[in-house]
Amino acid sequence: MKEFDITNPSSYLEMEIRESLQTVFDPELNINIVDLGLIYDTDASDDNKRILIKMTLSSQFCPMGDAILQSVKNCLEHSYKTYSIQVDLIWEPRWSYDSISEDGLRQLRQ
């Protein structure tokens, strides 16, 4: 995850985007995709009105992959109506359980 940089005007927007993405849940695990570690990068620009998300899935064979990707796009299109949204699915680095945040691990244990 990127560090918040007070000197970078896009940092606040990217933080807001990550917070928005916490409303998107993996339907099988019922944990949001940020805490699962599926979001690798957010790149946003107020000037260009664009948002780029680089993310992965827990497996290339994830049966809910298309639904998760569409949920990400829908979430951002709803919250950022004037922005161009691009969601890139990437496979490197490969997702692992080590990618799950502490909050995500607590949710899995419940």
N, CA, C and O of each residue as an XYZ file, in Angstrom:
440
protein
N       0.837     -1.175      0.000
C       0.000      0.000      0.000
C       0.883      1.240      0.000
O       1.921      1.274      0.660
N       0.467      2.246     -0.738
C       1.203      3.498     -0.801
C       1.113      4.220      0.540
O       0.113      4.138      1.253
N       2.170      4.912      0.848
C       2.173      5.766      2.030
C       1.438      7.062      1.685
O       1.506      7.538      0.552
N       0.741      7.623      2.661
C       0.086      8.908      2.466
C       1.148      9.990      2.418
O       1.984     10.084      3.317
N       1.120     10.807      1.374
C       2.093     11.872      1.184
C       1.354     13.201      1.139
O       0.673     13.519      0.165
N       1.500     13.965      2.206
C       0.770     15.226      2.315
C       1.149     16.210      1.207
O       0.372     17.116      0.903
N       2.318     16.053      0.602
C       2.746     16.954     -0.472
C       2.194     16.538     -1.832
O       2.307     17.287     -2.802
N       1.597     15.345     -1.910
C       1.037     14.853     -3.168
C      -0.479     15.052     -3.153
O      -1.173     14.414     -2.360
N      -1.004     15.926     -4.014
C      -2.442     16.197     -4.017
C      -3.297     14.953     -4.300
O      -4.466     14.907     -3.915
N      -2.735     13.969     -4.954
C      -3.499     12.758     -5.279
C      -3.593     11.794     -4.095
O      -4.427     10.889     -4.106
N      -2.759     11.973     -3.084
C      -2.754     11.041     -1.951
C      -4.107     10.979     -1.250
O      -4.587      9.895     -0.919
N      -4.718     12.133     -1.025
C      -6.010     12.154     -0.342
C      -7.067     11.446     -1.190
O      -7.858     10.660     -0.668
N      -7.082     11.722     -2.492
C      -8.030     11.075     -3.393
C      -7.828      9.561     -3.391
O      -8.800      8.808     -3.344
N      -6.586      9.116     -3.441
C      -6.303      7.676     -3.432
C      -6.719      7.031     -2.108
O      -7.171      5.886     -2.095
N      -6.571      7.758     -0.996
C      -7.025      7.257      0.290
C      -8.552      7.110      0.297
O      -9.082      6.120      0.801
N      -9.245      8.088     -0.257
C     -10.707      8.017     -0.349
C     -11.136      6.830     -1.217
O     -12.103      6.139     -0.897
N     -10.425      6.603     -2.298
C     -10.749      5.498     -3.204
C     -10.608      4.171     -2.473
O     -11.480      3.311     -2.594
N      -9.535      3.987     -1.722
C      -9.336      2.751     -0.952
C     -10.455      2.572      0.067
O     -10.922      1.455      0.294
N     -10.882      3.672      0.680
C     -11.991      3.581      1.628
C     -13.272      3.163      0.915
O     -14.043      2.365      1.446
N     -13.501      3.690     -0.273
C     -14.674      3.284     -1.063
C     -14.613      1.802     -1.398
O     -15.620      1.096     -1.334
N     -13.418      1.338     -1.757
C     -13.259     -0.069     -2.138
C     -13.448     -1.024     -0.962
O     -13.629     -2.225     -1.165
N     -13.410     -0.508      0.254
C     -13.670     -1.354      1.417
C     -15.141     -1.760      1.500
O     -15.512     -2.578      2.341
N     -15.973     -1.196      0.637
C     -17.381     -1.609      0.590
C     -17.604     -2.766     -0.376
O     -18.713     -3.293     -0.470
N     -16.553     -3.164     -1.094
C     -16.641     -4.291     -2.030
C     -16.135     -5.542     -1.314
O     -14.999     -5.585     -0.841
N     -16.993     -6.553     -1.243
C     -16.670     -7.764     -0.500
C     -16.465     -8.960     -1.415
O     -17.117     -9.092     -2.451
N     -15.551     -9.820     -1.014
C     -15.420    -11.118     -1.660
C     -16.650    -11.912     -1.229
O     -16.835    -12.142     -0.034
N     -17.495    -12.336     -2.166
C     -18.756    -12.990     -1.794
C     -18.582    -14.349     -1.116
O     -19.488    -14.808     -0.420
N     -17.454    -14.986     -1.304
C     -17.236    -16.288     -0.681
C     -16.737    -16.159      0.755
O     -17.123    -16.940      1.625
N     -15.875    -15.167      1.001
C     -15.283    -15.007      2.330
C     -15.957    -13.919      3.157
O     -15.768    -13.847      4.372
N     -16.733    -13.085      2.503
C     -17.435    -11.974      3.145
C     -16.460    -11.035      3.872
O     -16.731    -10.580      4.984
N     -15.331    -10.757      3.227
C     -14.323     -9.811      3.705
C     -14.059     -8.846      2.560
O     -14.026     -9.242      1.395
N     -13.871     -7.574      2.903
C     -13.668     -6.603      1.825
C     -12.340     -6.850      1.113
O     -11.392     -7.388      1.684
N     -12.306     -6.443     -0.135
C     -11.167     -6.752     -0.998
C      -9.898     -6.001     -0.609
O      -8.799     -6.437     -0.953
N     -10.027     -4.882      0.100
C      -8.837     -4.160      0.566
C      -8.181     -4.960      1.680
O      -6.970     -5.180      1.648
N      -8.960     -5.399      2.666
C      -8.401     -6.188      3.766
C      -7.913     -7.558      3.308
O      -7.032     -8.146      3.937
N      -8.477     -8.067      2.221
C      -7.980     -9.333      1.671
C      -6.648     -9.157      0.943
O      -5.967    -10.137      0.640
N      -6.285     -7.924      0.670
C      -5.021     -7.665     -0.017
C      -5.115     -7.818     -1.522
O      -4.103     -8.028     -2.191
N      -6.320     -7.716     -2.060
C      -6.494     -7.870     -3.504
C      -6.167     -6.594     -4.279
O      -5.924     -6.648     -5.485
N      -6.158     -5.448     -3.593
C      -5.844     -4.179     -4.254
C      -4.345     -3.931     -4.132
O      -3.827     -3.750     -3.030
N      -3.658     -3.924     -5.260
C      -2.215     -3.718     -5.261
C      -1.829     -2.250     -5.402
O      -0.843     -1.807     -4.812
N      -2.598     -1.496     -6.176
C      -2.230     -0.101     -6.406
C      -3.451      0.702     -6.813
O      -4.342      0.211     -7.506
N      -3.471      1.947     -6.366
C      -4.460      2.913     -6.828
C      -3.675      4.103     -7.370
O      -2.723      4.572     -6.747
N      -4.079      4.568     -8.508
C      -3.454      5.744     -9.103
C      -4.595      6.641     -9.561
O      -5.431      6.236    -10.369
N      -4.619      7.848     -9.045
C      -5.734      8.734     -9.369
C      -5.225     10.135     -9.639
O      -4.198     10.562     -9.112
N      -5.968     10.833    -10.471
C      -5.615     12.201    -10.801
C      -6.883     13.039    -10.881
O      -7.779     12.755    -11.677
N      -6.948     14.073    -10.050
C      -8.057     15.024    -10.128
C      -7.977     15.828    -11.418
O      -8.997     16.149    -12.026
N      -6.751     16.150    -11.829
C      -6.568     16.961    -13.034
C      -7.078     16.249    -14.283
O      -7.779     16.843    -15.102
N      -6.723     14.977    -14.423
C      -7.109     14.205    -15.608
C      -8.436     13.483    -15.436
O      -8.968     12.918    -16.392
N      -8.978     13.498    -14.209
C     -10.248     12.812    -13.900
C     -10.171     11.341    -14.290
O     -11.027     10.819    -15.004
N      -9.114     10.687    -13.795
C      -8.970      9.261    -14.084
C      -8.564      8.514    -12.828
O      -7.890      9.049    -11.948
N      -8.990      7.271    -12.773
C      -8.640      6.372    -11.675
C      -8.202      5.050    -12.293
O      -8.901      4.476    -13.128
N      -7.033      4.577    -11.868
C      -6.527      3.282    -12.296
C      -6.346      2.412    -11.060
O      -5.683      2.805    -10.101
N      -6.939      1.237    -11.095
C      -6.802      0.262    -10.014
C      -6.061     -0.943    -10.563
O      -6.423     -1.480    -11.609
N      -5.018     -1.367     -9.850
C      -4.347     -2.620    -10.170
C      -4.667     -3.577     -9.043
O      -4.392     -3.305     -7.874
N      -5.250     -4.697     -9.415
C      -5.689     -5.647     -8.398
C      -5.511     -7.075     -8.885
O      -5.223     -7.320    -10.056
N      -5.686     -7.992     -7.981
C      -5.602     -9.402     -8.300
C      -6.799    -10.113     -7.696
O      -7.666     -9.491     -7.083
N      -6.831    -11.396     -7.874
C      -7.824    -12.261     -7.231
C      -7.062    -13.329     -6.467
O      -5.864    -13.516     -6.682
N      -7.741    -14.021     -5.588
C      -7.058    -15.046     -4.789
C      -6.588    -16.206     -5.657
O      -5.682    -16.946     -5.274
N      -7.204    -16.366     -6.826
C      -6.835    -17.437     -7.746
C      -7.269    -17.044     -9.153
O      -8.264    -16.343     -9.334
N      -6.515    -17.503    -10.141
C      -6.923    -17.259    -11.528
C      -8.224    -17.981    -11.850
O      -8.890    -17.660    -12.835
N      -8.581    -18.941    -11.031
C      -9.793    -19.727    -11.261
C     -10.921    -19.335    -10.317
O     -11.887    -20.081    -10.154
N     -10.800    -18.172     -9.700
C     -11.810    -17.689     -8.753
C     -13.174    -17.636     -9.449
O     -13.335    -16.910    -10.429
N     -14.160    -18.399     -8.952
C     -15.458    -18.437     -9.623
C     -16.220    -17.114     -9.539
O     -17.137    -16.879    -10.326
N     -15.853    -16.257     -8.603
C     -16.532    -14.977     -8.445
C     -15.706    -13.812     -8.983
O     -16.036    -12.652     -8.739
N     -14.640    -14.116     -9.710
C     -13.735    -13.082    -10.206
C     -14.418    -11.999    -11.020
O     -14.194    -10.812    -10.781
N     -15.245    -12.386    -11.973
C     -15.925    -11.389    -12.808
C     -16.850    -10.509    -11.969
O     -16.946     -9.304    -12.202
N     -17.521    -11.108    -11.004
C     -18.428    -10.346    -10.137
C     -17.655     -9.348     -9.275
O     -18.103     -8.218     -9.076
N     -16.502     -9.762     -8.767
C     -15.681     -8.863     -7.948
C     -15.174     -7.695     -8.790
O     -15.249     -6.543     -8.364
N     -14.662     -7.987     -9.975
C     -14.168     -6.919    -10.854
C     -15.274     -5.934    -11.214
O     -15.057     -4.722    -11.216
N     -16.453     -6.453    -11.518
C     -17.574     -5.582    -11.858
C     -18.008     -4.753    -10.646
O     -18.395     -3.593    -10.793
N     -17.945     -5.339     -9.463
C     -18.287     -4.602     -8.245
C     -17.320     -3.452     -7.994
O     -17.728     -2.374     -7.564
N     -16.043     -3.683     -8.261
C     -15.046     -2.618     -8.118
C     -15.378     -1.478     -9.065
O     -15.408     -0.313     -8.667
N     -15.623     -1.818    -10.302
C     -15.939     -0.791    -11.304
C     -17.233     -0.044    -10.939
O     -17.290      1.182    -11.026
N     -18.264     -0.788    -10.532
C     -19.533     -0.162    -10.154
C     -19.358      0.772     -8.955
O     -19.904      1.875     -8.933
N     -18.600      0.325     -7.972
C     -18.350      1.128     -6.776
C     -17.713      2.460     -7.150
O     -18.158      3.516     -6.701
N     -16.681      2.408     -7.964
C     -15.967      3.628     -8.325
C     -16.784      4.516     -9.266
O     -16.752      5.741     -9.146
N     -17.509      3.910    -10.193
C     -18.345      4.708    -11.095
C     -19.449      5.425    -10.317
O     -19.843      6.535    -10.673
N     -19.940      4.796     -9.267
C     -20.976      5.412     -8.431
C     -20.405      6.576     -7.620
O     -21.030      7.631     -7.518
N     -19.224      6.382     -7.048
C     -18.630      7.393     -6.175
C     -17.907      8.502     -6.938
O     -17.798      9.625     -6.447
N     -17.418      8.191     -8.125
C     -16.612      9.143     -8.905
C     -17.174      9.233    -10.320
O     -16.550      8.796    -11.288
N     -18.341      9.800    -10.409
C     -19.108      9.824    -11.662
C     -18.396     10.535    -12.817
O     -18.598     10.174    -13.976
N     -17.585     11.515    -12.525
C     -16.945     12.291    -13.594
C     -15.570     11.752    -13.980
O     -14.877     12.353    -14.802
N     -15.175     10.634    -13.398
C     -13.844     10.067    -13.646
C     -13.906      8.907    -14.637
O     -14.906      8.195    -14.736
N     -12.821      8.746    -15.353
C     -12.623      7.563    -16.179
C     -12.031      6.488    -15.265
O     -11.029      6.721    -14.588
N     -12.658      5.316    -15.254
C     -12.253      4.235    -14.355
C     -11.629      3.106    -15.171
O     -12.202      2.654    -16.162
N     -10.451      2.657    -14.745
C      -9.811      1.501    -15.370
C      -9.393      0.543    -14.261
O      -8.728      0.935    -13.303
N      -9.791     -0.713    -14.405
C      -9.427     -1.750    -13.440
C      -8.602     -2.789    -14.179
O      -9.097     -3.470    -15.078
N      -7.335     -2.901    -13.788
C      -6.428     -3.868    -14.407
C      -6.252     -5.055    -13.473
O      -5.895     -4.897    -12.306
N      -6.505     -6.228    -13.996
C      -6.312     -7.466    -13.253
C      -4.902     -7.963    -13.532
O      -4.536     -8.199    -14.683
N      -4.104     -8.123    -12.466
C      -2.724     -8.569    -12.629
C      -2.486     -9.809    -11.771
O      -3.189    -10.045    -10.788
N      -1.496    -10.584    -12.155
C      -1.235    -11.845    -11.456
C       0.132    -11.880    -10.776
O       0.452    -12.848    -10.086
N       0.935    -10.844    -10.962
C       2.238    -10.769    -10.305
C       2.309     -9.475     -9.531
O       2.039     -8.423    -10.110
N       2.648     -9.486     -8.288
C       2.970    -10.687     -7.515
C       1.714    -11.490     -7.225
O       0.608    -10.954     -7.148
N       1.911    -12.748     -7.071
C       0.814    -13.663     -6.796
C       0.251    -13.390     -5.401
O       1.002    -13.157     -4.454
N      -1.075    -13.422     -5.287
C      -1.727    -13.213     -3.995
C      -1.438    -14.395     -3.072
O      -1.337    -15.537     -3.521
N      -1.306    -14.104     -1.778
C      -1.152    -15.164     -0.787
C      -1.851    -14.729      0.497
O      -2.261    -13.577      0.633
N      -1.980    -15.652      1.424
C      -2.599    -15.331      2.710
C      -1.828    -14.249      3.453
O      -2.397    -13.545      4.287
N      -0.553    -14.111      3.160
C       0.255    -13.064      3.784
C      -0.217    -11.663      3.375
O       0.138    -10.676      4.018
N      -1.011    -11.579      2.312
C      -1.514    -10.293      1.827
C      -2.675     -9.767      2.663
O      -3.015     -8.587      2.572
N      -3.278    -10.611      3.463
C      -4.453    -10.229      4.246
C      -4.031     -9.330      5.400
O      -3.065     -9.620      6.105
N      -4.769     -8.233      5.587
C      -4.467     -7.304      6.678
C      -4.829     -7.927      8.027
O      -5.494     -8.962      8.089
N      -4.385     -7.285      9.098
C      -4.740     -7.750     10.447
C      -6.255     -7.747     10.639
O      -6.806     -8.673     11.235
N      -6.934     -6.706     10.136
C      -8.401     -6.671     10.228
C      -9.026     -7.826      9.466
O      -9.987     -8.437      9.933
N      -8.486     -8.122      8.306
C      -8.987     -9.242      7.511
C      -8.799    -10.575      8.234
O      -9.690    -11.425      8.217
N      -7.658    -10.754      8.857
C      -7.400    -11.987      9.608
C      -8.362    -12.132     10.779
O      -8.854    -13.225     11.057
N      -8.628    -11.017     11.466
C      -9.602    -11.065     12.577
C     -10.981    -11.480     12.076
O     -11.683    -12.257     12.724
N     -11.361    -10.950     10.911
C     -12.669    -11.294     10.347
C     -12.730    -12.770      9.961
O     -13.762    -13.417     10.141
N     -11.639    -13.298      9.435
C     -11.603    -14.718      9.073
C     -11.740    -15.622     10.295
O     -12.316    -16.706     10.203
N     -11.220    -15.189     11.421
C     -11.257    -15.997     12.626
C     -12.620    -16.008     13.302
O     -12.880    -16.860     14.151
N     -13.483    -15.084     12.944
C     -14.812    -15.002     13.593
C     -15.717    -16.117     13.164
O     -16.860    -16.192     13.614
